[in-house]
Amino acid sequence: MVNAIKGILISCDIPMAQFIVNLNESMPNAHKFIVYMLDDTHIYVQPNVGEMLTKRLQEFRDQNTYEKPL
């Protein structure tokens, strides 16, 4: 018998994958969202965390963006 789980497949570079893994590990056990790590650049997550991940990743990118001084 096959068990299927709905989710979102994330494809990213290794540093971004590590950020997602660290974010998952900082959550309490009841709120962990990673279903399966396929490899270093592909992560399968629960479908209900799509918006939260998008928001957190945008905040992370905004904090780590270089702006040339005027």
N, C-alpha and C positions, 0 to 999 in steps of 0.2 A: 504494500500500500504506500502511496506517495502522500507526503504531507506538504502542502503548499502554504506559504506565508506571504501576504501582501507586503510590499515594501518599496523603497526607493533605492535605485542603484546609483551610487555616487562615483564618478570617475574624476580623479584629481591628481596633482603631483604629490610627491612624498611629504614635503613639509605641511601641506594643507591636510593630508591624511593624518599626520601626527597631531595636528591641532584638533581634528575631529575626535581622534582616539582619546586625547587628554581631556577634552570637553566631556566625553562620555564617562570617563573614569572619575571626573569630579562630581558627577550626579549620584544621588542615592540609588541603591539597588533597584528600587521600584520604578525609577525614571530612566534607567539606562536604555539607550535606543539602538545601539549597534546589534544587528541580528547576526551578521557574519562578515568577517574580513576575508575577501576573496584573494587578494594579494596586496602588495604595498600601495597600489594606486586605485583599488576598487573596493568600496565598502557598501554593504547592503544594510540599510537602516529601516526602522519602522516608518510607516507612511505618515504618521501624525506629527512628526518632527520636522517636516520640510520647511515650514515657515520659520520656526525657531532657528534652524541651522542657517537658513539664508540670512536672517538678521544677525546672528553671531558672526558669521563669516564676513559680512559687510563691515561690521564694527572692527573686526580684526584687520581687514584690509585697509580701512580708513586710518587705523592707528599706525600702520606700517607703510604708509605711502609717503614718498619723499616729494616735497614741493620746493622747487627752486626759489631761493629768496629773491625778492624784487630789488 
